[in-house]
């Protein structure tokens, strides 16, 4: 079937964020910082933030009734009009509706927010297909409640982009049929990637994949290494499309370097599945450059934040079955206020100043 992709425009809205801590090792400060950055990346203005440690889990609303009353009162007292409440938790459709009823404001959960960001970043036909498929998977089990909630507060803005207002009018069967069609198209793209991959293998061209937490500087590093001018920006999930370029290593030695989608803690499985063909670039690489924003030195439970980000990315890489042949690339070293110890297969660089790039190229050459 022919798919129409709607132009995604950033809609400035005021929002309130709510962090839900359900595990002993949940760090409220880190979770608040991340959901606020995600909200801002989606074009939202974060007016206020709330959090709750959940002991007695409420199946109806997740949050306790007292906390909901507290948040509702706070929203009513704010000078700014709140368009949407972002809950840093994967909510069911009924939970989303119940919280929305209690607060009398449209509600979007963490999964919906991340998918919405992806919807505004997708540029290539492949990325749009993958995002639409993820949106459909997210919307299908929430269709009834989502229609009711969005209808009360309008059908535009964050959480409504991508498929947009028209998608909310579709019934379940139409949505399921579209998912089948999208999956076929994604599988076709995946097959084309495999053909290209086999051609590279036949030519024995080494493959290098850039991976890492979102906004670590992967695209900027690709520009420096491959002498390109690919779009890069200082925001979460600035680029989604996989980009491959020739990397000249000297002595008539070349490699193919590929920039992949950024990772984040608790990346929605709808997106992991939809972007499986893209993530295969990391799985099939001969060498992985794990790019880390080393300037994120805030202590999280006694551990530097960038170390936490390394753990998140390694967990995804290990699940994908990626090679252990990896270089840990500590980027943004120009922002460091104190020196850090560098071990084997690690290197300090700055994509802003160019520091360490020549050393990184030399290390890449020895490891492929």
C-alpha positions in Angstrom: 0.0 0.0 0.0 1.1 3.6 -0.6 2.0 5.5 2.5 1.7 9.2 3.0 4.1 10.8 5.3 2.9 13.9 7.1 5.3 16.9 7.5 6.3 17.0 11.1 6.3 20.5 12.7 7.6 21.2 16.1 4.7 22.5 18.3 5.8 24.6 21.3 3.7 23.4 24.3 4.1 23.7 28.1 4.4 20.4 29.9 4.8 18.9 33.3 7.0 15.8 33.8 6.5 13.1 36.3 9.1 10.5 37.3 8.1 7.2 38.7 10.7 5.2 40.7 9.7 1.6 41.1 13.2 0.0 41.6 15.6 0.3 44.5 18.4 1.3 42.1 16.3 4.0 40.4 18.0 7.3 40.6 15.4 10.1 40.7 17.9 12.9 39.7 19.1 11.0 36.6 15.6 10.0 35.6 14.3 13.6 36.0 17.2 15.0 34.0 16.7 12.5 31.2 12.9 12.9 30.9 13.3 16.7 30.9 15.9 16.6 28.2 13.7 14.2 26.1 10.8 16.6 26.6 12.8 19.6 25.5 14.1 17.6 22.5 10.5 17.1 21.5 9.9 20.9 21.5 8.3 21.1 24.9 8.8 23.7 27.6 9.2 21.9 30.9 7.4 24.1 33.5 7.5 21.8 36.5 8.6 18.3 37.5 7.3 15.8 40.1 8.4 12.4 41.3 7.2 9.5 43.4 8.8 6.4 44.8 6.2 3.6 44.3 5.9 0.9 47.0 2.2 0.0 46.7 1.7 -0.1 42.9 -1.7 1.1 41.6 -2.8 -0.8 38.5 -5.3 1.9 37.7 -3.0 5.0 37.7 0.5 3.8 38.8 0.7 6.9 40.9 -1.0 7.2 44.2 -4.2 9.2 44.5 -2.6 11.6 47.0 0.2 12.4 44.6 -2.2 12.9 41.7 -4.2 15.4 43.8 -1.0 17.2 44.6 0.1 17.4 41.0 -3.4 18.5 39.9 -3.4 21.3 42.4 0.1 22.4 41.4 -0.9 22.5 37.7 -4.0 24.6 38.5 -1.8 27.1 40.4 0.8 27.5 37.6 0.7 30.7 35.5 1.4 28.7 32.3 -1.3 26.7 30.7 -0.2 23.0 30.6 -0.9 21.2 27.4 0.5 17.8 28.2 1.8 15.8 31.2 4.7 13.5 30.5 5.0 10.4 32.7 8.4 8.7 32.7 6.9 5.2 32.7 5.5 2.8 30.1 1.7 3.2 30.7 -1.1 1.1 29.4 -3.9 2.8 27.5 -6.3 2.6 30.5 -3.6 4.0 32.9 -3.0 6.9 30.5 -6.7 7.6 30.4 -7.1 7.4 34.2 -4.2 9.7 34.9 -5.5 12.1 32.2 -9.0 12.0 33.9 -7.5 12.7 37.3 -5.4 15.6 36.1 -7.7 16.9 33.4 -4.7 17.2 31.1 -3.6 15.2 28.1 -1.1 12.5 29.2 1.8 10.9 27.2 4.2 8.2 28.6 7.9 7.8 28.1 7.5 5.4 25.2 5.1 7.7 23.3 7.4 10.6 23.9 10.5 8.9 22.5 8.5 7.6 19.5 7.3 11.1 18.9 10.9 12.4 18.9 11.8 9.8 16.4 8.8 10.8 14.3 10.1 14.4 14.0 13.6 13.3 13.2 12.9 10.7 10.5 14.1 12.0 7.1 14.8 9.0 4.8 12.1 6.7 3.5 13.5 3.8 5.5 13.5 5.8 8.8 9.9 6.9 8.2 8.8 3.4 7.5 10.5 2.2 10.7 9.0 5.0 12.8 5.5 4.5 11.4 5.7 0.8 12.2 6.8 1.6 15.8 4.0 4.1 16.2 1.4 1.6 15.0 2.7 -1.0 17.4 2.5 1.5 20.2 -1.0 2.8 19.2 -2.7 -0.5 18.6 -3.2 -1.7 22.2 -4.0 1.8 23.3 -6.3 2.8 20.4 -9.6 3.1 22.3 -8.2 5.1 25.2 -6.0 7.1 23.0 -8.9 8.2 20.8 -10.9 9.3 23.9 -8.0 11.1 25.6 -6.8 13.0 22.5 -10.2 13.9 21.4 -10.8 15.8 24.6 -7.7 17.9 24.3 -7.3 18.2 20.6 -5.5 16.2 17.9 -2.3 18.0 17.5 1.1 18.5 19.2 3.5 16.2 20.9 2.3 12.6 20.8 0.1 13.3 17.7 2.8 13.8 15.1 3.9 11.3 12.5 0.6 9.4 11.8 -1.2 12.5 13.1 -4.8 13.1 13.8 -6.1 11.0 10.8 -4.5 7.9 12.4 -6.7 8.2 15.4 -9.8 7.7 13.2 -8.6 4.4 12.0 -10.1 1.2 13.4 -8.1 -1.7 14.7 -8.3 -3.8 11.5 -7.1 -0.9 9.3 -4.2 -0.4 11.7 -3.3 -4.1 11.7 -3.4 -4.2 7.9 -1.1 -1.2 7.6 1.3 -2.8 10.0 1.5 -5.9 7.8 2.2 -3.7 4.8 4.9 -1.7 6.6 6.6 -4.8 7.9 6.8 -6.1 4.3 8.4 -2.9 3.2 10.9 -2.9 6.1 11.8 -6.5 5.3 12.4 -5.5 1.7 14.8 -2.8 2.9 16.5 -5.3 5.2 17.0 -7.7 2.3 18.6 -4.9 0.3 20.9 -4.2 3.1 22.0 -7.8 3.2 22.8 -7.7 -0.5 25.0 -4.6 0.1 26.6 -6.3 3.1 27.5 -9.4 1.1 29.0 -7.2 -1.5 31.2 -5.6 1.1 32.2 -9.0 2.5 33.1 -10.1 -1.0 35.3 -7.1 -1.4 36.7 -7.7 2.1 36.1 -4.1 3.1 36.4 -3.8 6.9 33.3 -2.3 8.6 33.4 0.1 11.4 30.2 1.1 13.4 29.8 4.2 15.5 27.5 3.5 18.5 26.8 5.2 21.8 24.3 7.0 24.0 22.3 9.6 22.1 24.0 13.0 21.8 27.5 11.6 22.5 28.8 13.1 19.2 28.8 10.1 16.8 27.7 12.2 13.8 30.3 14.8 14.5 33.0 12.1 14.8 31.9 10.6 11.4 32.3 14.1 9.8 35.8 14.4 11.1 36.9 10.9 10.3 35.4 10.7 6.8 35.8 14.5 6.0 32.0 14.9 5.5 29.4 17.5 6.4 26.6 15.3 7.7 24.0 17.0 9.8 24.8 16.9 13.6 23.2 18.8 16.4 23.5 19.1 20.2 20.2 17.4 21.1 18.9 13.9 21.8 18.3 11.7 18.7 19.3 14.6 16.4 19.8 12.0 13.6 18.1 8.7 13.0 19.2 7.7 9.5 22.0 5.3 9.1 24.9 6.9 7.2 27.8 5.0 5.7 31.0 6.6 4.3 34.4 5.5 3.1 37.1 5.9 5.7 40.6 6.3 4.3 43.3 4.9 6.7 46.3 5.4 4.5 48.7 2.9 2.8 45.8 2.1 0.3 43.7 0.8 3.2 40.0 1.8 3.4 37.1 0.9 5.6 33.3 1.6 5.6 32.3 3.6 8.7 28.6 3.7 9.6 26.8 6.0 12.1 23.9 4.2 13.9 20.9 5.4 15.9 21.7 6.5 19.4 20.8 4.5 22.5 19.1 5.5 25.7 18.1 3.8 28.9 14.9 1.8 28.6 14.8 2.2 24.8 11.2 1.2 23.8 11.1 -2.3 22.4 8.8 -1.0 19.6 11.8 1.0 18.4 14.4 -1.7 18.9 12.3 -4.1 16.8 11.5 -1.5 14.1 15.1 -0.4 13.7 16.5 -4.0 13.7 17.8 -3.6 10.2 19.6 -0.4 11.2 21.0 -2.0 14.4 22.4 -4.9 12.3 25.0 -2.5 11.1 26.5 -2.5 14.6 26.0 -6.3 14.9 27.9 -7.1 11.7 30.7 -4.6 12.2 34.3 -5.7 12.4 35.1 -2.9 14.8 32.9 -0.8 17.0 33.7 2.8 18.1 31.7 3.2 21.3 31.4 7.0 21.6 30.9 8.4 25.1 30.2 12.0 26.3 32.9 12.0 29.0 31.8 15.5 30.1 28.8 14.0 31.9 30.6 13.7 35.2 27.7 14.1 37.5 27.7 11.4 40.3 24.8 9.0 40.1 24.9 6.8 43.3 28.6 7.2 43.5 29.2 6.4 39.8 29.9 9.0 37.0 27.0 9.5 34.7 29.0 8.7 31.6 29.9 5.3 33.2 26.1 4.6 33.5 25.7 5.5 29.8 28.5 3.1 28.9 26.7 0.4 30.8 23.4 1.1 28.9 25.1 0.9 25.5 27.1 -2.2 26.3 23.9 -3.9 27.4 22.3 -3.2 24.1 25.4 -4.2 22.1 25.7 -7.5 24.0 22.1 -8.3 23.4 22.6 -7.7 19.7 25.6 -10.1 19.7 28.1 -7.4 18.6 31.8 -8.0 18.4 34.0 -7.5 21.4 36.5 -5.7 19.2 35.6 -2.2 20.5 37.3 1.1 21.1 35.9 3.3 23.9 36.1 6.8 22.5 35.8 9.4 25.2 34.5 12.5 23.4 34.2 16.1 24.6 37.4 15.9 26.6 37.8 19.6 26.1 35.1 20.0 28.7 36.8 17.9 31.4 37.7 19.8 34.5 40.0 17.1 35.8 42.0 14.3 34.1 40.7 10.7 33.9 42.6 7.5 33.6 42.7 6.0 30.1 43.1 2.2 29.7 43.9 0.0 26.7 41.4 0.3 23.9 40.3 3.7 25.2 41.1 7.1 23.8 40.3 10.7 24.6 39.1 13.0 21.8 37.3 16.2 21.1 35.3 16.5 17.9 35.1 20.3 18.6 38.9 20.9 18.8 40.1 17.8 16.8 42.2 16.6 19.6 43.0 12.8 19.5 41.5 12.2 16.0 44.9 11.2 14.5 45.5 8.9 17.4 42.1 7.4 16.9 42.6 6.8 13.2 45.9 5.0 14.0 44.2 2.8 16.6 41.4 1.9 14.1 44.0 0.9 11.6 45.7 -1.5 14.1 42.4 -3.1 15.1 40.7 -3.9 11.8 
